[in-house]
Amino acid sequence: MNWSRTLTVAKTDLKQLVQAKDFWLPLTFLGSLFFVFVPATLLLTITSIGDVAVVGQISQTLEVLPEAAKTQIQGSSPEGQTAYALAVFLLAPVAVIVPLTISTAVGASTIVGERERGTGEFLAHSPAAAKEIYIGKLLASLAPGYATVAIGFGLYSILVNLIVGPSVGGWFFPTLQWWVMILWVLPPFLAICLSLVLRLSARVTSTAAAQQASGLVSLPIIGLAYSQSTGALFGGGLYPIVIGAIAWVVAAISLSRGVRSVTRSRLLGVGGGL
């Protein structure tokens, strides 16, 4: 496989994505909403409440957390403990839902979009092999998701430490469990989701159909990724390592099967089936 041709395919897709402001502006707003605005509102509300009784009532919700999670909670005051629990445990979906949603939106149109733009024929007759085209499309779909994780996770970490840190004795985030979730548990689920979405994008005849079909496919995977990521944060120990290892195996199998979905005939608009 020629990595130069693969990277050329990926760079071309990313360049087109950057130029499509009507596409990435809403996705940027989505990331900002979940990584910055919603957490900031919730955490500032918790840490700035002056009514001790209200804070006490809110902190009672921590009782629903597993024992393994409750033993990790820091803070000497009810508001500090509540804010810590929100930041570390209950806002976990932002690290899962947003990158999966963004990469899915990009991947859904990456192959069928070539046919709609009339560039599928050019790509089909290019020197790049079908495998190189597939991997290039995969990288172009993964990049926005991982960029969202890197930027959003960094902003969220600074936000949490600035707002919650003074209540728990200093900067504490990200925790070890968050690093494991971000670097080990989330990536394979993202790869599994995209492997299925790219297969759909190669089969359908329009971007609208690809978006609808990818939504049906991605929702269960997002739910599964969310539940397993939350379990990784709550459970600790070997649980996240095992879950991540299983997900990586499934991702490898799904990606290897997905390579066959991109053929020159499909880029030309003929051929079907997964």
HELIX and SHEET records of a PDB file:
HELIX    1   1 TRP A    3  GLN A   19  1                                  17    
HELIX    2   2 LYS A   21  SER A   32  1                                  12    
HELIX    3   3 LEU A   33  PHE A   37  3                                   5    
HELIX    4   4 VAL A   38  SER A   48  1                                  11    
HELIX    5   5 VAL A   52  SER A   59  1                                   8    
HELIX    6   6 GLN A   60  VAL A   64  5                                   5    
HELIX    7   7 GLU A   67  LYS A   70  1                                   4    
HELIX    8   8 PRO A   78  ALA A   85  1                                   8    
HELIX    9   9 LEU A   86  LEU A   90  3                                   5    
HELIX   10  10 VAL A   94  THR A  110  1                                  17    
HELIX   11  11 VAL A  112  ARG A  117  1                                   6    
HELIX   12  12 GLY A  120  ALA A  124  1                                   5    
HELIX   13  13 ALA A  130  ILE A  163  1                                  34    
HELIX   14  14 GLY A  165  VAL A  168  1                                   4    
HELIX   15  15 LEU A  176  VAL A  180  1                                   5    
HELIX   16  16 MET A  181  VAL A  185  3                                   5    
HELIX   17  17 LEU A  186  ARG A  203  1                                  18    
HELIX   18  18 THR A  207  GLY A  235  1                                  29    
HELIX   19  19 TYR A  239  GLY A  258  1                                  20    
HELIX   20  20 VAL A  259  SER A  261  5                                   3    
HELIX   21  21 ARG A  264  LEU A  267  1                                   4    
END                                                                             
